Amino acid sequence: MHSPTEPSPVVDSPPAAGARPAPLGKQARWAVAVLAVCALAALFWPRGDGSFKEPGGFLYDAAGKATTMGPRLAPVSLVHFWATWCPPCIQEIPSLQRLSTDFADQSQFAIVMVAVSDSVEKVRTFAGASGADRMF
């Protein structure tokens, strides 16, 4: 044993259940904040010299010729994706044709109809039957 004049040894006891760890110091919080800001800056930092062009892609017009959508777009454009096998899509086409007729004199508005998952022949046959003019 030890005498009363000797200091008693310090024993670290495990933290009690549910005890919270000591909070980070002010410097540690600043370091975490600076690290987070640097990580976000690196994530969103622009790369390259800005000369990269997005891929243009192409569609087929009703004649089956490859074309781009860009020249058919106006400042306000309604792009309608449809398919010959989609009943709701086909039901919308007469309304879109009326809308196109109503705004025919407006150069600021265009309706572009893009057929998806159909062959050019199916689209061409459907476009001829419905009188639709902007089918791709």
GURO-325530 format. One record per residue: residue number from 1; residue in one letter; x, y, z of N, C-alpha, C, O in turn. Coordinates in steps of 0.1 Angstrom, whole numbers. Each point is the difference from the previous one (the first is absolute). Example, Ala and Ser with C-alpha at 12.3 -4.5 7.8 and 13.67 -1.06 7.14 Angstrom:
residues 2
num/residuo/nX/nY/nZ/caX/caY/caZ/cX/cY/cZ/oX/oY/oZ
1/A/132/-57/78/-9/12/0/9/12/0/10/0/7;
2/S/-14/11/-14/9/11/0/-8/11/8/5/11/1;
//
This chain:
residues 136
num/residuo/nX/nY/nZ/caX/caY/caZ/cX/cY/cZ/oX/oY/oZ
1/M/8/-12/0/-8/12/0/9/12/0/12/0/1;
2/H/-19/11/-2/8/12/0/-3/9/12/-11/-1/6;
3/S/20/9/-2/-2/8/12/-8/12/-3/-1/4/-12;
4/P/-5/2/22/-9/12/-2/8/12/-6/-6/9/-5;
5/T/19/-9/7/8/12/-5/3/-2/-15/3/10/-7;
6/E/-4/-22/2/3/-2/-15/-13/3/-7/-11/-3/4;
7/P/13/9/-16/-12/3/-8/-6/-14/-5/8/-9/-4;
8/S/-21/9/3/-6/-13/-5/1/0/-15/0/10/-7;
9/P/2/-22/1/2/-1/-14/-14/4/-7/-10/-3/5;
10/V/12/9/-17/-12/4/-8/-3/-11/-9/8/-5/-8;
11/V/-21/0/9/-4/-10/-9/-11/5/-9/-10/5/5;
12/D/12/-6/-18/-11/4/-9/-10/-11/-1/2/-11/-3;
13/S/-14/16/6/-11/-10/0/-7/2/-14/0/11/-6;
14/P/-6/-22/1/-6/1/-13/-12/10/1/-6/1/11;
15/P/2/6/-22/-11/9/0/-13/-7/3/-2/-12/-4;
16/A/-6/19/11/-13/-6/3/-8/-2/-12/2/7/-10;
17/A/-11/-17/10/-9/-3/-12/-8/13/-3/-6/6/9;
18/G/6/-3/-22/-8/12/-4/8/13/1/-6/11/-3;
19/A/18/-11/8/8/12/2/4/5/-14/4/-8/-8;
20/R/-4/21/6/4/6/-12/15/2/0/6/3/10;
21/P/1/-5/-22/14/3/-1/2/15/1/-9/8/-2;
22/A/21/-4/6/3/14/2/-1/7/-14/4/-5/-10;
23/P/-10/17/10/-2/7/-13/13/4/-6/10/2/7;
24/L/-10/0/-20/12/5/-7/4/14/5/-9/8/3;
25/G/22/-5/-3/4/13/3/-3/9/-11/-3/-4/-11;
26/K/5/17/13/-3/11/-10/9/-2/-12/-4/1/-11;
27/Q/17/-4/13/9/-2/-11/-4/-12/-9/1/0/-12;
28/A/-5/-11/19/-4/-12/-7/-12/3/-9/-1/-5/-11;
29/R/-9/12/17/-12/4/-8/4/8/-12/-6/-2/-11;
30/W/15/12/12/4/8/-11/7/-9/-10/-2/2/-12;
31/A/10/-11/16/7/-9/-9/-9/-8/-8/1/-2/-12;
32/V/-12/-4/18/-10/-8/-7/-7/9/-10/-3/-4/-11;
33/A/-1/16/15/-7/9/-9/8/4/-12/-5/0/-11;
34/V/18/3/13/9/3/-11/2/-12/-9/0/2/-13;
35/L/1/-13/18/1/-13/-8/-12/-2/-8/1/-4/-12;
36/A/-13/6/18/-13/-2/-7/-1/10/-12/-4/-3/-11;
37/V/8/16/13/-1/10/-10/10/-3/-11/-4/1/-12;
38/C/16/-6/15/10/-4/-10/-5/-12/-8/2/0/-13;
39/A/-8/-9/19/-6/-12/-7/-11/4/-10/0/-5/-11;
40/L/-9/14/16/-10/5/-9/5/8/-12/-4/-2/-11;
41/A/14/10/14/6/8/-11/7/-9/-10/-2/2/-12;
42/A/9/-12/16/6/-10/-9/-11/-7/-8/2/-3/-12;
43/L/-13/-1/18/-10/-7/-6/-7/8/-12/-3/-5/-10;
44/F/1/18/13/-7/8/-10/9/9/-8/-5/8/-8;
45/W/18/-9/9/10/8/-7/-1/-3/-15/0/-12/-4;
46/P/-1/22/-5/-1/-3/-14/12/-7/-5/12/3/4;
47/R/-14/-12/-14/11/-7/-5/1/3/-15/-10/2/-7;
48/G/22/-2/2/2/2/-15/1/14/-3/-1/9/9;
49/D/2/-6/-22/1/14/-5/-13/6/-5/0/11/-5;
50/G/-11/-19/6/-13/6/-4/-3/-3/-14/-10/5/-5;
51/S/19/-12/-2/-3/-2/-15/-8/-12/-2/-3/-4/-12;
52/F/0/-4/22/-8/-12/-2/-14/3/-4/-7/8/6;
53/K/3/-15/-16/-14/1/-5/-8/-12/4/5/-11/-1;
54/E/-17/13/5/-9/-12/3/-3/-7/-12/0/6/-11;
55/P/-1/-19/12/-3/-8/-12/-14/5/-6/-9/1/7;
56/G/9/1/-20/-12/5/-7/-11/-10/-1/-12/3/1;
57/G/16/-16/-4/-10/-10/-2/-8/3/-12/2/11/-6;
58/F/-10/-20/2/-8/2/-12/-13/-8/1/-1/-10/7;
59/L/-8/14/-15/-13/-6/-1/-3/-3/-14/8/4/-9;
60/Y/-18/-11/6/-4/-2/-14/-13/8/-3/-9/-1/8;
61/D/9/8/-19/-13/7/-3/-9/-10/-7/3/-12/-1;
62/A/-15/16/-2/-11/-8/-6/5/-7/-13/-6/-10/-3;
63/A/15/16/-4/5/-6/-12/11/-11/3/5/-6/-9;
64/G/0/5/21/10/-10/4/14/6/-1/10/-8/1;
65/K/-9/21/-3/13/7/-1/5/4/14/-8/6/8;
66/A/21/-8/-5/5/4/13/0/15/1/4/7/-10;
67/T/-8/-2/21/-1/15/2/2/3/15/0/-9/8;
68/T/2/21/-5/1/4/14/-12/8/4/-8/4/-8;
69/M/5/-4/21/-12/7/5/2/15/1/-10/8/-1;
70/G/22/-3/3/3/14/2/-7/10/-9/-6/9/4;
71/P/7/-11/-17/-6/10/-10/-15/0/2/-6/10/-5;
72/R/-1/-20/10/-14/0/1/-5/7/13/-12/2/2;
73/L/21/1/7/-4/5/13/-2/15/-1/7/7/-8;
74/A/-16/-1/16/-2/14/1/3/4/14/3/-9/8;
75/P/-3/22/-5/2/4/14/-9/-7/10/4/-4/11;
76/V/-16/1/-15/-10/-8/8/-3/-12/-8/-7/1/-11;
77/S/11/-13/15/-3/-12/-7/-6/-10/8/3/-2/12;
78/L/-13/-5/-17/-6/-12/6/5/-12/-7/-3/-2/-12;
79/V/10/-6/19/6/-12/-6/-9/-12/5/-1/-3/12;
80/H/-6/-4/-21/-9/-11/3/6/-13/-4/2/-2/-12;
81/F/2/-6/22/5/-13/-3/-12/-10/0/-8/-1/9;
82/W/7/-6/-20/-11/-9/-2/4/-13/-7/12/-1/-4;
83/A/-21/-9/3/3/-12/-7/-13/-5/-6/-11/3/5;
84/T/12/-10/-16/-12/-6/-7/-7/-10/8/-12/-2/-2;
85/W/18/-4/12/-6/-10/8/-5/5/13/-4/-7/9;
86/C/4/21/-7/-4/6/12/-14/7/-2/0/11/-5;
87/P/-11/-17/10/-13/6/-2/-1/14/5/-6/9/-7;
88/P/10/-5/20/-1/13/4/8/10/-8/-5/12/-3;
89/C/16/-16/-2/8/9/-9/-8/3/-13/0/11/-4;
90/I/-6/-21/-2/-7/2/-12/-13/8/2/-3/8/-8;
91/Q/-3/-9/20/-12/8/3/4/15/1/-8/9/-2;
92/E/21/-6/6/4/14/2/3/7/-13/0/12/-1;
93/I/3/-20/-10/4/6/-12/-10/10/-6/5/10/-5;
94/P/-18/-13/4/-9/9/-6/0/14/8/-1/10/-6;
95/S/2/-11/19/1/13/8/12/7/-3/0/13/-1;
96/L/11/-20/-1/13/7/-3/-1/6/-14/6/10/-2;
97/Q/-12/-17/-7/-2/6/-14/-8/12/0/3/10/-7;
98/R/-14/-9/15/-8/12/2/8/11/6/0/11/-5;
99/L/8/-14/15/9/10/6/10/5/-10/2/12/0;
100/S/3/-21/-8/10/4/-10/-7/10/-10/6/9/-4;
101/T/-18/-12/0/-8/8/-9/-3/14/6/2/10/-7;
102/D/-6/-10/20/-3/12/7/12/9/1/-1/13/-1;
103/F/13/-18/2/12/8/2/9/0/-13/12/3/1;
104/A/-18/-7/-12/8/-1/-12/7/14/-4/11/0/-6;
105/D/-17/11/9/6/13/-3/10/5/10/5/11/-1;
106/Q/-3/-19/12/9/4/11/14/-6/-3/1/-12/1;
107/S/8/20/-4/14/-6/-2/7/-3/13/11/-6/0;
108/Q/-17/11/11/7/-3/13/-5/-13/6/5/-3/11;
109/F/-13/-4/-18/-6/-13/6/1/-11/-10/-3/2/-12;
110/A/7/-14/16/1/-11/-9/-4/-13/8/3/-1/12;
111/I/-9/-8/-20/-3/-13/6/8/-10/-8/-1/-1/-12;
112/V/9/-7/19/9/-10/-6/-4/-13/5/0/-3/12;
113/M/-4/-6/-21/-5/-14/4/11/-10/-3/4/-1/-11;
114/V/0/-6/21/11/-10/-1/-5/-14/3/-5/-3/11;
115/A/5/-5/-21/-5/-14/1/12/-8/6/11/1/-4;
116/V/-14/-9/14/10/-9/6/-4/-14/-1/-12/-4/-1;
117/S/22/-5/0/-1/-14/-1/-9/-5/-11/-7/-10/1;
118/D/8/17/-12/-8/-4/-12/10/1/-12/9/7/0;
119/S/-12/-15/-10/8/0/-13/-5/12/-8/-11/5/2;
120/V/20/0/-11/-3/11/-8/-12/-3/-9/-9/8/-2;
121/E/7/-21/-2/-11/-4/-9/-13/2/8/-10/5/-5;
122/K/9/-10/18/-12/2/8/-3/14/2/-12/4/-2;
123/V/22/5/5/-3/14/2/-5/6/-13/-9/8/0;
124/R/16/-11/-11/-4/6/-13/-14/-4/-4/-8/8/-4;
125/T/4/-21/7/-14/-4/-3/-10/7/9/-10/4/-5;
126/F/14/-3/18/-9/7/9/-1/15/-4/-11/5/1;
127/A/22/1/-4/0/14/-3/-9/3/-12/-7/10/-1;
128/G/8/-19/-9/-8/2/-12/-15/-2/3/-8/7/-6;
129/A/5/-16/15/-14/-3/3/-6/11/9/-12/3/-2;
130/S/20/3/10/-6/10/10/2/14/-5/-6/10/5;
131/G/14/-8/-16/3/14/-5/9/7/9/1/13/-2;
132/A/6/-19/11/9/7/9/12/4/-8/5/-7/-9;
133/D/0/19/12/11/6/-8/14/-1/6/10/0/-7;
134/R/-9/0/20/13/0/6/3/-12/8/0/0/12;
135/M/2/-11/-19/2/-13/7/15/-4/-3/5/1/-11;
136/F/2/-6/21/14/-4/-1/1/-14/5/11/-6/0;
//
